[in-house]
Amino acid sequence: MRISFCQYQKGMRQTELQVIRDLNVTVHAGEMVAIVGSSGSGKSLLAHGILGILPYNAFMKGEIQYCGETLTEKRIRKLRGKEIVLVPQSTSYLDPLMKVGQQICKGKKNPEKKRKLNRIFEQYSLDQKVQEQYPFELSGGMTRRIMISTALIETPKLVIADEPTPGLDPRLARRAMEHFRQLADMGAAVLMITHDLELALDTADRIQVFYAGYTIEDAIAEDFLKEETLRHPYTRALWRAMPKNGFHYIDGVQPYTRDMKPGCPFAPRCEKCTDRCREKEVPWRSSGNGYVRCVYDT
């Protein structure tokens, strides 16, 4: 997947800003894949690109396959909100003029849906009277639980959760992740976008690491048990930055898209960088239990 934005500079002069350069993601039925990476690495754009809800000035290239067939614009419009559901990052996705119970059930007054909604509210410690409230009457944590409920009320084949746990206390955040895990165990494919690597490792099957618009590593969760089984230097840096592993940091920042240079985007911060890393695009290749975009052979 590649995503660029058309912008205007100095009057009417247009420029194309390439934000997502090469994202490669696969998620199977019954599997939970967590997407982690720095802010601005392309995690949310991936979700919006799949669902066909990118801004008007965005252009996407590449191919998305869903259940063995190309996911065209016409097809995603038919499946969105039914087979393919999004738990969005921003609470502004809720309609401020509609009661939350009606929103979750999409206005349907199906007795079975009502019973299922009651069970979901009980699981998330939400009083049933909240169903008759409007979004502005809820706290941030309550709103976040309402948004998760919109996915759980359906029986989707693909769930895309974009940062579903911010604002939740650790107990509820862990419970929310367990519910997404249950959806995967029931046969759904779950794509979890999160900043909380430690929480993701408790429930996800695989971890995909994004950096500056690239997928740089695809690893099974067990690879994160120790640093030596991780392949990309940035992934190893993430491992060392986890509180239980010393909370270490590395100098530098993720490059802005206008400042991208040829070769590996992590090269300016990498202690193993060589001239080969700076020469050309680094290929996405099979390595160990997954894939990596790195020329350094561990």
ABEGO torsion letter per residue (X at the ends): XBBBBBBBBGEABBBBBBABABBBBBBBBGBBBBBBEBBGAGAAAAAAAAAGABBAABBBBEBBBBGGBBBBAAAAAAABGBABBBBBABAAABBAABBAAAAAAGGBBBAAAAAAAAAAAAAAGBBAAAAABBAAABBAAAAAAAAAAAAAABBBABBBBBGAABGBBAAAAAAAAAAAAAAAAAGBBBBBBBABAAAAAAABABBBBBBGGBBABBBBAAAAABAAABABAAAAAAAAABAAAGGBBBBEBBBBAAABBBEBAAAAABAABBAAAAABBBBBBBBEABBBBBABBX
